[in-house]
Amino acid sequence: MKFVLTWTNRANGTPVENVEGFESTLKLLSSWQPGPEVTMREWLVRCDAAGGFAVLETDDPGALYRDIATWNPWISFEVHPVLDIAESTPRLAEAVGTAKSAL
């Protein structure tokens, strides 16, 4: 299944605490990789340095949970399961037909 993650930094401390948080984030980032069950398609940062986005695929939500939990002290996440438009369009047509039958 495909997911889009949005994330924002947990920079709620003093400037010194925030810099220390970024330093520890960089330390973890230098050696961290997603688990083998998770394929990272895109990993993007916002140009305001306040967060970013990731597009990934996995059939193991537990692996996704583990990877997110690793970063949770530094980053707040929203996780959105998504479908490709080519897959969603026929399903939408079916759903519209069902809904229309009730009108």
C-alpha positions in Angstrom: 0.0 0.0 0.0 1.1 3.5 -0.7 1.3 6.2 2.0 2.0 9.9 2.0 3.5 11.2 5.3 3.6 14.9 6.2 5.9 15.8 9.0 6.8 18.9 11.0 9.7 19.4 13.4 9.1 19.5 17.1 11.0 22.7 17.6 9.2 23.9 20.7 12.1 24.7 23.0 14.6 27.5 23.4 16.9 28.3 20.5 19.6 26.3 22.2 17.3 23.3 22.7 16.1 23.5 19.1 19.6 23.5 17.7 20.5 20.5 20.0 17.4 18.8 18.6 18.5 19.4 15.0 22.0 18.2 15.9 20.6 14.9 17.3 18.3 14.6 14.3 21.3 14.9 12.0 23.2 12.3 14.0 20.3 9.8 13.7 19.8 10.6 10.0 23.5 9.8 9.3 22.9 6.1 10.1 19.2 5.5 9.8 17.4 3.8 6.9 13.8 2.7 6.7 13.2 -1.0 7.5 13.5 -3.4 4.6 9.7 -3.7 4.5 9.3 0.0 3.6 10.2 1.4 0.2 10.8 5.2 0.3 9.8 6.6 -3.1 10.3 10.3 -2.3 11.6 12.1 0.8 11.2 15.9 0.6 11.8 18.8 2.9 9.9 22.1 2.9 11.9 25.1 1.9 11.0 26.8 5.2 12.8 24.0 7.0 9.7 23.4 9.2 9.0 19.9 7.9 8.4 17.8 4.8 6.8 15.0 3.0 7.5 11.4 2.1 5.9 9.0 -0.3 6.4 5.3 0.6 5.1 1.9 0.1 4.7 -1.0 2.5 2.4 -4.0 3.1 3.5 -4.0 6.8 1.9 -1.2 8.8 3.8 -2.4 11.8 7.1 -1.6 10.0 5.8 1.9 9.2 4.9 2.4 12.8 8.3 1.3 14.0 10.0 3.7 11.5 7.8 6.6 12.6 8.2 5.9 16.3 12.0 6.1 15.9 11.6 9.7 14.8 8.7 10.7 17.1 10.9 12.5 19.7 11.9 15.0 17.0 9.1 15.0 14.4 5.3 15.0 14.4 3.7 13.0 11.6 0.4 12.7 9.8 0.0 9.5 7.7 -2.3 9.3 4.8 -3.0 6.0 2.9 -3.4 6.9 -0.8 -4.3 5.4 -4.2 -3.0 6.1 -7.6 -5.6 8.1 -9.6 -5.8 5.3 -12.2 -6.9 2.9 -9.5 -9.2 5.3 -7.8 -11.2 6.5 -10.8 -13.1 3.3 -11.6 -13.8 2.9 -7.9 -15.2 6.4 -7.8 -17.4 5.7 -10.8 -18.7 2.6 -9.0 -19.4 4.6 -5.8 -21.1 7.4 -7.7 -23.4 4.8 -9.4 -24.3 3.4 -6.0 -24.9 6.8 -4.5 -27.0 7.9 -7.5 -29.3 4.8 -7.1 -30.3 6.3 -3.8 -31.4 9.7 -5.2 
